[in-house]
Amino acid sequence: MTVPPGHRRLLSALLVAACAWATTASQAEGVPEGSALDGGMQSAGDVGYEHARVGEEYWAGLPLPWNTSSEDIELTDAHFGHVPEGIEVIEYRAVDVNETDGNVLFARTDGTGAMPDPSQARNYAGHPVRVKAHSGSDIYYVARIKVTGPVHGALRDCRFHYRQGPRQYRQQVGCSTIVSLGPPIKYED
């Protein structure tokens, strides 16, 4: 293939840009997959809510992280890897089970229902959360979500980032939260 002289610079610039992009992408993906975490029973099935309404906001919990390894870890981030059409994630929080009367699987944000509002608990997101070896964390992650329309699929593929010693890891932990539109629940006083 013959490249006209005027196009050689453009071709060179494109090759340099492609190499820079590939290097940056591989560095971001260069965090190895870990195996220290388990999501317990919450990873084994679906959590569901069949009474969502368009325009309303809810809390969707990620699995309570369990460190199955023989070394302590520090969680640095967690999020849903897949957010379906019809749901918008507004924020992620990391809260203490002792401040929310347990692990919130799914809850309303308006104060109705049985679970306390996680927004009233201290937010540990953005700070490393230590999980001792062979034990569960008291801190878990929740996402504040808004239903924007018909929901097509589940919130799933919970992704955790953590440090173990000097090494950083990422790990996908099974999770599935199915949100369906339906009539509101009537709460008794």
C-alpha positions as CSV (number, residue, x, y, z in Angstrom):
1,M,0.0,0.0,0.0
2,T,1.3,3.4,-0.9
3,V,0.5,6.3,1.4
4,P,0.6,9.8,-0.2
5,P,3.2,12.1,1.4
6,G,0.5,14.5,2.9
7,H,-1.2,11.6,4.7
8,R,1.9,10.1,6.3
9,R,1.8,12.7,9.2
10,L,-1.9,12.0,9.8
11,L,-1.3,8.2,9.7
12,S,1.7,8.6,12.2
13,A,-0.4,10.7,14.5
14,L,-3.3,8.2,14.4
15,L,-0.8,5.4,15.2
16,V,0.6,7.3,18.2
17,A,-2.9,8.0,19.5
18,A,-3.9,4.4,19.1
19,C,-0.8,3.2,21.0
20,A,-1.5,5.7,23.8
21,W,-5.1,4.6,24.0
22,A,-4.2,1.0,24.1
23,T,-1.6,1.6,26.8
24,T,-4.1,3.6,28.9
25,A,-6.8,1.0,28.4
26,S,-4.5,-1.9,29.4
27,Q,-3.4,0.0,32.5
28,A,-7.0,0.5,33.5
29,E,-7.7,-3.2,32.8
30,G,-4.4,-4.1,34.3
31,V,-5.9,-4.5,37.8
32,P,-6.0,-8.3,38.3
33,E,-9.2,-10.2,39.0
34,G,-9.2,-11.1,42.7
35,S,-10.9,-14.0,44.5
36,A,-11.0,-12.9,48.2
37,L,-14.7,-11.9,48.2
38,D,-17.9,-13.8,48.5
39,G,-21.4,-12.2,48.6
40,G,-23.0,-14.9,50.7
41,M,-26.7,-15.8,50.2
42,Q,-27.4,-12.4,48.5
43,S,-25.2,-13.6,45.6
44,A,-27.1,-16.9,45.2
45,G,-30.4,-15.5,44.0
46,D,-32.5,-12.5,42.9
47,V,-33.7,-9.7,45.1
48,G,-36.9,-8.2,43.7
49,Y,-39.4,-5.4,44.0
50,E,-42.6,-5.5,42.0
51,H,-44.1,-2.2,43.2
52,A,-41.8,0.5,41.7
53,R,-43.2,3.6,40.2
54,V,-41.7,5.8,37.5
55,G,-40.2,8.9,39.1
56,E,-39.6,7.3,42.5
57,E,-36.3,6.6,44.2
58,Y,-35.2,3.5,46.0
59,W,-32.1,2.0,47.7
60,A,-30.7,-1.2,46.1
61,G,-28.2,-3.1,48.2
62,L,-25.1,-4.8,47.0
63,P,-24.1,-8.0,48.7
64,L,-22.5,-7.8,52.1
65,P,-18.8,-8.5,51.4
66,W,-17.2,-11.5,53.0
67,N,-13.4,-11.9,52.9
68,T,-12.8,-15.6,52.4
69,S,-9.0,-15.2,52.2
70,S,-6.4,-15.5,55.0
71,E,-5.3,-11.8,54.6
72,D,-7.2,-8.7,55.6
73,I,-8.4,-6.5,52.7
74,E,-9.5,-2.9,52.3
75,L,-12.5,-2.3,50.1
76,T,-12.1,0.9,48.0
77,D,-15.2,0.9,45.8
78,A,-18.3,-1.1,44.8
79,H,-20.9,-0.6,42.1
80,F,-23.4,-2.4,39.9
81,G,-21.6,-3.4,36.7
82,H,-24.9,-3.5,34.8
83,V,-27.6,-0.9,35.2
84,P,-30.6,-1.6,33.0
85,E,-32.6,0.8,30.8
86,G,-35.3,2.5,33.0
87,I,-33.0,2.9,36.0
88,E,-30.6,5.7,36.8
89,V,-28.0,5.4,39.6
90,I,-28.0,8.7,41.6
91,E,-25.3,7.8,44.1
92,Y,-23.5,5.0,45.9
93,R,-23.1,5.0,49.7
94,A,-21.2,2.6,52.1
95,V,-23.1,2.3,55.4
96,D,-22.8,0.3,58.6
97,V,-25.3,-2.5,59.2
98,N,-25.5,-1.3,62.9
99,E,-26.9,2.0,61.7
100,T,-29.4,0.6,59.3
101,D,-30.8,-2.3,61.4
102,G,-29.2,-4.8,59.0
103,N,-28.3,-5.0,55.4
104,V,-30.7,-3.1,53.2
105,L,-31.6,-5.3,50.2
106,F,-34.2,-2.9,48.7
107,A,-35.9,0.0,50.3
108,R,-37.9,3.2,49.6
109,T,-36.1,6.5,50.1
110,D,-39.3,8.3,51.3
111,G,-39.2,6.9,54.8
112,T,-42.1,4.5,54.3
113,G,-41.5,0.8,54.7
114,A,-39.7,-1.3,57.3
115,M,-36.1,-0.3,56.7
116,P,-34.3,2.9,57.9
117,D,-33.2,5.3,55.3
118,P,-29.4,4.7,54.5
119,S,-29.0,8.4,53.8
120,Q,-29.3,9.0,57.5
121,A,-26.3,6.8,58.3
122,R,-22.7,7.8,58.0
123,N,-21.3,7.4,54.5
124,Y,-18.0,5.5,54.3
125,A,-17.8,5.6,50.5
126,G,-14.5,7.1,49.4
127,H,-12.7,5.7,52.5
128,P,-11.0,2.3,52.6
129,V,-13.1,-0.2,54.5
130,R,-11.1,-2.9,56.3
131,V,-12.5,-6.5,56.2
132,K,-10.6,-8.9,58.4
133,A,-9.5,-12.3,57.0
134,H,-12.2,-15.0,57.1
135,S,-15.0,-12.6,58.2
136,G,-17.7,-10.3,56.9
137,S,-17.9,-6.6,56.8
138,D,-20.2,-4.4,58.9
139,I,-20.0,-1.9,56.0
140,Y,-22.0,-2.6,52.9
141,Y,-22.7,-0.6,49.7
142,V,-26.1,0.7,48.5
143,A,-27.1,2.5,45.4
144,R,-29.7,5.2,45.4
145,I,-31.6,4.6,42.1
146,K,-34.4,6.4,40.3
147,V,-36.9,4.6,38.1
148,T,-37.0,6.6,34.8
149,G,-39.3,4.4,32.8
150,P,-40.1,0.8,32.1
151,V,-37.2,-1.3,33.4
152,H,-35.6,-3.7,31.0
153,G,-33.4,-6.1,33.0
154,A,-31.9,-6.3,36.4
155,L,-29.3,-4.4,38.3
156,R,-26.5,-7.0,38.3
157,D,-22.8,-7.8,38.2
158,C,-21.6,-6.2,41.5
159,R,-18.1,-5.1,41.1
160,F,-15.8,-4.6,44.1
161,H,-12.3,-3.0,44.1
162,Y,-10.0,-3.7,47.0
163,R,-6.4,-3.7,48.2
164,Q,-4.8,-6.7,49.8
165,G,-1.3,-5.8,51.1
166,P,0.3,-3.6,48.4
167,R,-1.8,-5.2,45.6
168,Q,-5.0,-3.9,44.1
169,Y,-7.7,-6.2,42.8
170,R,-11.1,-6.0,41.2
171,Q,-13.7,-8.8,41.6
172,Q,-17.2,-9.3,40.3
173,V,-19.5,-10.8,42.8
174,G,-22.9,-12.3,41.7
175,C,-25.9,-10.1,42.4
176,S,-29.3,-9.5,40.8
177,T,-31.9,-6.9,41.8
178,I,-35.0,-7.1,39.7
179,V,-37.2,-3.9,39.7
180,S,-40.6,-4.1,38.2
181,L,-43.3,-1.5,37.8
182,G,-46.5,-2.2,39.7
183,P,-49.1,-0.8,42.0
184,P,-47.9,0.8,45.2
185,I,-47.9,-1.1,48.5
186,K,-50.4,0.1,51.1
187,Y,-48.7,0.5,54.5
188,E,-50.8,0.3,57.6
189,D,-50.1,2.8,60.5
